[in-house]
Amino acid sequence: MEDLQKKIGYKFKNNDLLLEALTHSSYANDNKIKHINSNERFEFLGDSVLSVVVSDYIFINFPQLPEGELTRLRSSLVCEKSLFEFAKKINLGDYLFLGKGERNNHGAERPSILSDAFEALIAAIYIDGGLEAARKHILNFVIPAIKNKRKGNTVDYKTTLQEIIQKNPGEKIEYVLADMSGPDHNRHFVVEVHLNSNVIGRGGGHSKKEAEQQAAREALELMGY
């Protein structure tokens, strides 16, 4: 457990919490006489803490995203597949207490078991150190995951919109800066995209380019693309 604590960068005040987070129900069932608790209740709490932290982070850091896209981004970060990847980064399966049968059936490599254990670990940190400790732990995994997702799913909305408009000779689109706020190190831009002087989209971002892309995205949605 000392090795795991070094990996996650958190030192438990109460090691019993970490022990419970790492205990699968199969191990608890094999040791009923010892009254060992499984991590199932911790999974429940960890799931809620994870959702709150991820929701708060993406809400604050992606003000240009509408509710639907925020929901999709959050879902992609808290799903079993993502939690399984997070768990593998710290080799969480190596530290789990599994029943003999589950261990022999490669339970330490099973996505459902590892993702549940990762949620249980979040709960243990939350109980032991509070929300900020849990937030720090979660964001160590979530922020790099968000960067990878956005890098791998970059869509050039401006080019797509331009290609559509060019099919109609005589029509012209223009991007107009509508608002700019915030300090120099954290500027927020709002851009409107005009079609023949009519506003067909509006978007925001931390740069003019990002705001233009979001404006074009909104225009495409309104046009049914």
C-alpha positions as semicolon CSV with decimal commas, in nm:
position;residue;x (nm);y (nm);z (nm)
1;M;0,000;0,000;0,000
2;E;0,297;0,231;0,055
3;D;0,396;0,184;-0,307
4;L;0,044;0,270;-0,428
5;Q;0,033;0,583;-0,214
6;K;0,359;0,700;-0,372
7;K;0,213;0,643;-0,718
8;I;-0,100;0,849;-0,653
9;G;0,083;1,116;-0,455
10;Y;-0,144;1,089;-0,152
11;K;-0,056;0,966;0,197
12;F;-0,347;0,823;0,394
13;K;-0,398;0,920;0,754
14;N;-0,622;0,615;0,797
15;N;-0,484;0,316;0,609
16;D;-0,798;0,116;0,683
17;L;-0,981;0,332;0,428
18;L;-0,731;0,239;0,158
19;L;-0,754;-0,126;0,260
20;E;-1,132;-0,123;0,219
21;A;-1,109;0,054;-0,117
22;L;-0,884;-0,224;-0,246
23;T;-1,097;-0,512;-0,118
24;H;-1,317;-0,679;-0,377
25;S;-1,638;-0,850;-0,270
26;S;-1,492;-1,191;-0,365
27;Y;-1,218;-1,149;-0,104
28;A;-1,465;-1,030;0,159
29;N;-1,687;-1,332;0,089
30;D;-1,391;-1,570;0,122
31;N;-1,310;-1,415;0,460
32;K;-1,655;-1,367;0,615
33;I;-1,538;-1,494;0,949
34;K;-1,297;-1,198;0,969
35;H;-1,578;-0,947;0,901
36;I;-1,389;-0,778;0,618
37;N;-1,578;-0,509;0,428
38;S;-1,571;-0,496;0,047
39;N;-1,530;-0,175;-0,152
40;E;-1,887;-0,172;-0,289
41;R;-2,010;0,114;-0,067
42;F;-1,697;0,312;-0,152
43;E;-1,772;0,263;-0,523
44;F;-2,108;0,431;-0,473
45;L;-1,957;0,736;-0,306
46;G;-1,660;0,756;-0,541
47;D;-1,888;0,761;-0,843
48;S;-2,065;1,071;-0,709
49;V;-1,745;1,253;-0,613
50;L;-1,598;1,177;-0,957
51;S;-1,906;1,317;-1,134
52;V;-1,905;1,638;-0,928
53;V;-1,533;1,704;-0,980
54;V;-1,541;1,636;-1,354
55;S;-1,860;1,840;-1,403
56;D;-1,715;2,134;-1,213
57;Y;-1,387;2,125;-1,406
58;I;-1,534;2,111;-1,757
59;F;-1,806;2,366;-1,672
60;I;-1,543;2,622;-1,565
61;N;-1,279;2,545;-1,827
62;F;-1,499;2,504;-2,134
63;P;-1,745;2,796;-2,120
64;Q;-1,802;2,775;-2,495
65;L;-1,948;2,423;-2,484
66;P;-2,328;2,389;-2,475
67;E;-2,502;2,159;-2,227
68;G;-2,520;1,866;-2,469
69;E;-2,147;1,866;-2,541
70;L;-2,062;1,908;-2,172
71;T;-2,273;1,602;-2,097
72;R;-2,104;1,397;-2,370
73;L;-1,757;1,502;-2,255
74;R;-1,833;1,416;-1,893
75;S;-1,979;1,079;-1,991
76;S;-1,667;0,993;-2,189
77;L;-1,448;1,070;-1,884
78;V;-1,643;0,883;-1,616
79;C;-1,734;0,571;-1,818
80;E;-1,593;0,228;-1,742
81;K;-1,353;0,243;-2,036
82;S;-1,185;0,564;-1,914
83;L;-1,171;0,453;-1,550
84;F;-1,016;0,125;-1,662
85;E;-0,742;0,320;-1,841
86;F;-0,686;0,540;-1,535
87;A;-0,657;0,232;-1,314
88;K;-0,403;0,071;-1,547
89;K;-0,182;0,380;-1,528
90;I;-0,117;0,308;-1,160
91;N;-0,131;-0,073;-1,198
92;L;-0,423;-0,077;-0,958
93;G;-0,492;-0,444;-1,023
94;D;-0,161;-0,535;-0,855
95;Y;-0,287;-0,398;-0,524
96;L;-0,639;-0,544;-0,513
97;F;-0,749;-0,803;-0,260
98;L;-0,939;-1,062;-0,465
99;G;-1,089;-1,397;-0,376
100;K;-0,895;-1,702;-0,492
101;G;-1,141;-1,780;-0,772
102;E;-1,148;-1,421;-0,897
103;R;-0,771;-1,398;-0,888
104;N;-0,734;-1,722;-1,085
105;N;-0,981;-1,591;-1,344
106;H;-0,767;-1,279;-1,403
107;G;-0,999;-1,051;-1,209
108;A;-0,713;-0,807;-1,155
109;E;-0,723;-0,733;-1,528
110;R;-1,100;-0,712;-1,569
111;P;-1,226;-0,362;-1,670
112;S;-1,534;-0,374;-1,446
113;I;-1,333;-0,465;-1,136
114;L;-1,059;-0,210;-1,202
115;S;-1,298;0,074;-1,283
116;D;-1,500;0,004;-0,969
117;A;-1,182;-0,006;-0,762
118;F;-1,073;0,327;-0,905
119;E;-1,403;0,481;-0,790
120;A;-1,357;0,320;-0,449
121;L;-1,009;0,470;-0,425
122;I;-1,156;0,815;-0,497
123;A;-1,402;0,766;-0,211
124;A;-1,125;0,660;0,027
125;I;-0,925;0,973;-0,053
126;Y;-1,238;1,187;-0,017
127;I;-1,321;1,043;0,327
128;D;-0,960;1,064;0,445
129;G;-0,857;1,402;0,304
130;G;-1,167;1,586;0,185
131;L;-1,291;1,709;-0,150
132;E;-0,976;1,901;-0,252
133;A;-0,757;1,594;-0,205
134;A;-1,001;1,389;-0,413
135;R;-1,018;1,664;-0,676
136;K;-0,639;1,673;-0,712
137;H;-0,626;1,296;-0,751
138;I;-0,905;1,287;-1,010
139;L;-0,772;1,575;-1,219
140;N;-0,429;1,411;-1,240
141;F;-0,600;1,162;-1,472
142;V;-0,885;1,366;-1,619
143;I;-0,691;1,670;-1,750
144;P;-0,450;1,463;-1,968
145;A;-0,747;1,256;-2,088
146;I;-0,935;1,569;-2,195
147;K;-0,632;1,697;-2,386
148;N;-0,599;1,367;-2,569
149;K;-0,969;1,356;-2,654
150;R;-0,975;1,709;-2,790
151;K;-0,653;1,654;-2,984
152;G;-0,789;1,337;-3,140
153;N;-1,133;1,477;-3,218
154;T;-1,048;1,812;-3,371
155;V;-1,308;1,912;-3,628
156;D;-1,251;2,207;-3,861
157;Y;-1,600;2,358;-3,846
158;K;-1,491;2,672;-4,033
159;T;-1,375;2,478;-4,336
160;T;-1,691;2,267;-4,336
161;L;-1,910;2,577;-4,320
162;Q;-1,712;2,748;-4,595
163;E;-1,749;2,447;-4,824
164;I;-2,126;2,448;-4,774
165;I;-2,162;2,822;-4,834
166;Q;-1,950;2,805;-5,152
167;K;-2,217;2,584;-5,308
168;N;-2,439;2,893;-5,318
169;P;-2,275;3,161;-5,540
170;G;-2,307;3,515;-5,415
171;E;-2,330;3,429;-5,044
172;K;-2,053;3,539;-4,813
173;I;-1,959;3,458;-4,454
174;E;-1,765;3,681;-4,217
175;Y;-1,641;3,634;-3,861
176;V;-1,691;3,934;-3,632
177;L;-1,546;3,978;-3,281
178;A;-1,848;4,054;-3,062
179;D;-1,691;4,062;-2,717
180;M;-1,360;4,020;-2,532
181;S;-1,321;3,991;-2,156
182;G;-1,088;3,871;-1,882
183;P;-0,722;3,943;-1,795
184;D;-0,443;3,908;-2,050
185;H;-0,346;3,559;-1,930
186;N;-0,705;3,430;-1,940
187;R;-0,890;3,615;-2,215
188;H;-1,232;3,504;-2,334
189;F;-1,343;3,590;-2,687
190;V;-1,692;3,584;-2,834
191;V;-1,724;3,573;-3,212
192;E;-2,027;3,590;-3,441
193;V;-2,036;3,439;-3,788
194;H;-2,239;3,644;-4,035
195;L;-2,397;3,521;-4,356
196;N;-2,470;3,821;-4,579
197;S;-2,474;4,039;-4,262
198;N;-2,715;3,802;-4,079
199;V;-2,586;3,635;-3,760
200;I;-2,605;3,256;-3,806
201;G;-2,376;3,146;-3,524
202;R;-2,207;3,262;-3,205
203;G;-1,925;3,101;-3,011
204;G;-1,672;3,161;-2,736
205;G;-1,322;3,048;-2,647
206;H;-0,985;3,139;-2,501
207;S;-0,862;3,250;-2,845
208;K;-1,023;3,411;-3,149
209;K;-0,960;3,094;-3,351
210;E;-1,137;2,876;-3,096
211;A;-1,428;3,120;-3,076
212;E;-1,457;3,124;-3,457
213;Q;-1,464;2,744;-3,465
214;Q;-1,741;2,735;-3,205
215;A;-1,939;3,000;-3,395
216;A;-1,909;2,792;-3,712
217;R;-2,013;2,480;-3,520
218;E;-2,329;2,653;-3,398
219;A;-2,406;2,774;-3,750
220;L;-2,373;2,418;-3,882
221;E;-2,607;2,288;-3,614
222;L;-2,866;2,554;-3,696
223;M;-2,837;2,461;-4,064
224;G;-2,899;2,095;-3,980
225;Y;-2,546;1,960;-4,028
